[in-house]
Amino acid sequence: KADEILYSPLLRAADTAKHISEMTGIPAHMEPRLIEQNFGVWEGTSPRNAPEFLKAKKDFLNRYGNGESMFELAQRIYNLLDELRQDENKTYLLVAHNGIARVVESYFHDMTNEEYSAAGIKNCELVEYRFE
C-alpha cells in the first residue's frame, strides 16, 4: 500500500490521482516536477510518430527550440527520485504520463537509446520499483 500519491499537474494524471486518493484514502499531492516534457517547437504541432519529430527526439541534448531536452527531463525526475529514496519508510505512487514513466524506468534499469525510446507503460498500468 502506498503512503502518498504524487501526481503530475496535467489534468488527466491529476484527475486519476485524485480519484485513487478518494477511493483509497491515500493522501495525494501535486508534484510539479512530474509534468511531461516540454517539446518546444514540436508541442502540439506534429503527430508523435512523424519522422521529423522522431529524428529530433533521438538527440538527447536537443531543447526543441524553446523546450526541454531529454537530459534536462531526466535530471528533473532523477532529482525527485533521489529525494524520495531518502525516506526509506515511505512508499509512493507516482501518477504521470508515459514520458515520465520512461525516465523512471531508466533510473532503475540501464537502457540503450533504442530501449529508452521504445519504453513505456500501458494506460493506468501499475509498475513497482524498489530502491536498493
C-alpha positions in Angstrom: 0.0 0.0 0.0 1.2 3.4 -0.9 1.7 6.1 1.8 1.4 9.0 -0.6 0.4 9.8 -4.1 2.4 12.3 -6.1 0.9 13.4 -9.4 1.6 15.5 -12.4 -0.1 18.8 -12.7 -1.6 17.8 -16.1 -5.3 17.2 -16.0 -5.6 13.5 -16.8 -2.9 12.5 -14.3 -4.3 14.8 -11.6 -7.8 13.5 -12.1 -6.6 9.9 -11.9 -4.6 10.6 -8.8 -7.4 12.4 -7.0 -9.8 9.5 -7.9 -7.4 7.0 -6.5 -7.0 9.1 -3.4 -10.7 9.4 -2.9 -11.2 5.6 -3.3 -8.3 4.6 -1.0 -7.8 7.4 1.4 -4.2 7.8 0.5 -3.2 11.5 0.6 -2.4 12.9 -2.9 -0.2 15.9 -3.7 0.6 17.6 -6.9 4.3 17.4 -7.8 5.3 19.9 -10.4 8.4 18.0 -11.5 6.2 15.2 -12.8 4.9 17.3 -15.6 5.5 15.9 -19.1 8.4 17.1 -21.1 8.1 20.4 -23.0 8.7 19.6 -26.7 9.1 23.2 -27.6 8.5 23.8 -31.3 7.0 20.3 -31.6 4.4 20.9 -28.9 1.0 20.3 -30.4 2.2 20.8 -34.0 3.2 17.3 -35.2 2.0 13.8 -34.6 4.2 12.0 -32.1 5.1 9.4 -34.8 6.1 12.0 -37.5 9.5 11.1 -38.9 11.0 14.6 -38.3 9.8 14.6 -34.7 11.2 11.0 -34.1 14.5 12.1 -35.6 14.7 15.2 -33.4 13.8 13.1 -30.3 16.9 11.0 -30.7 19.1 13.9 -29.9 19.0 13.9 -26.1 20.6 17.3 -25.8 18.1 19.0 -28.2 15.8 21.5 -26.5 13.4 21.5 -29.4 13.7 25.3 -29.8 12.2 26.7 -26.5 11.5 23.3 -24.9 13.3 20.9 -22.6 16.0 18.4 -23.6 15.8 14.7 -22.6 18.8 15.3 -20.3 17.0 18.1 -18.6 13.9 16.0 -18.2 16.0 13.1 -16.8 17.7 15.4 -14.3 14.4 16.8 -13.1 13.0 13.3 -12.5 16.2 11.7 -11.2 16.4 14.6 -8.6 12.9 13.8 -7.5 13.6 10.1 -7.2 16.8 10.8 -5.3 14.7 12.8 -2.8 12.1 10.1 -2.5 14.8 7.5 -1.9 15.8 9.3 1.3 12.6 8.4 3.1 13.1 4.6 3.4 9.9 4.2 5.4 7.5 5.5 2.7 6.0 4.1 -0.4 5.0 6.5 -3.2 2.6 6.1 -6.1 3.6 8.4 -8.9 0.9 9.3 -11.4 2.2 10.8 -14.6 2.3 10.4 -18.3 4.3 7.9 -20.3 7.3 10.2 -20.9 7.8 10.4 -17.2 7.4 6.6 -16.8 10.2 6.1 -19.4 12.6 8.3 -17.3 11.6 6.4 -14.1 12.3 3.1 -15.9 15.8 4.4 -16.9 16.5 5.5 -13.3 16.1 1.9 -12.1 17.5 0.0 -15.2 20.3 0.6 -17.6 18.9 1.1 -21.1 20.2 1.7 -24.6 18.9 4.7 -26.5 16.7 2.4 -28.5 15.3 0.7 -25.4 14.7 4.1 -23.9 12.8 5.3 -27.0 10.7 2.2 -27.0 10.0 2.1 -23.3 6.6 2.9 -21.9 3.7 1.6 -19.9 0.0 1.0 -20.7 -2.6 3.5 -19.6 -3.2 3.1 -15.8 -0.6 0.3 -15.6 1.0 -0.1 -12.2 4.7 -0.8 -12.1 6.6 -1.4 -8.9 10.2 -0.2 -8.3 12.3 -0.7 -5.2 15.3 1.4 -4.2 18.3 -0.8 -3.4 
